[in-house]
Amino acid sequence: MRGRIKKERICNFKFGDNLYAFFWEMRERGFEVTWMGYGYEEVRPIDFSDLDEVTYQAQNFEGCNVTLFNKETGNEQTVAVDYTGDAWCDVVPIVDWTFKRDSEKYPDVVDGVITMLREEFMLKEEFGLEEEFYLGDDA
């Protein structure tokens, strides 16, 4: 992760920052936010390219769903954002997500990103590492 990190935003990866890191990692893998809502209500107006706003609104609406789409591969996944009170789950507050059955053509990218981030953040917490990370450019 450090090889492609740029000096722009400093985070200590706590709750909102962890969710921001999830959306940032998904964008690094070619995914864009295309829809956001709770129940059947769409969150509007929102600039989906602004990850700070996406993160804020995803936490603001209880049980928010966010759809991510990769134009290059045609892969689309929807995540449910919510806090459960469980330490492992709330490290990256994605409680459920969709994926397509054809895993060779449409890999479950969300699962890979969540697992990577949870392991990184839990390891950091376990060993008391408080180093700051620089996240990349939002544009």
URUR-V786166 format. One line per field, one symbol per residue. phi: phi as a letter, one per 20 degrees, with the letter a starting at -180 (. if undefined). psi: psi as a letter, one per 40 degrees, with the letter a starting at -180 (. if undefined). burial: b if it has 16 or more other ideal C-beta (glycine too) atoms within 10 Angstrom, else e. Layout:
BEGIN
phi = ???
psi = ???
burial = ???
END
This chain:
BEGIN
phi = .ffdedebcdcdlckgfffgffffffffenecfdbbacmdeeebfbefeefffgffffefefmfdcedcdffdmfccddddaddnegfffgcfdeabebefeffecfefggffffgfffffffffgemfdfeddeffee
psi = dddehigdhhieghcdddddddddddddeeiiheihihbehhhiiiheegddddddddddhhfhhhhhhhddeehhihihhihdehdddedhfheiiiiidgdddgigddddddddddddddddddefhfiiihiahe.
burial = eeeeeeeebeeebeeebbbbbbbbbbbebebebeebbbeeeebeeeebeebebbbebbbebeebbbbbbbeeeebbbbbbbbeeeeeeebbbbbeebebeeeeeebbebbeebbeebbebbeebeeeeeeeebebbeee
END
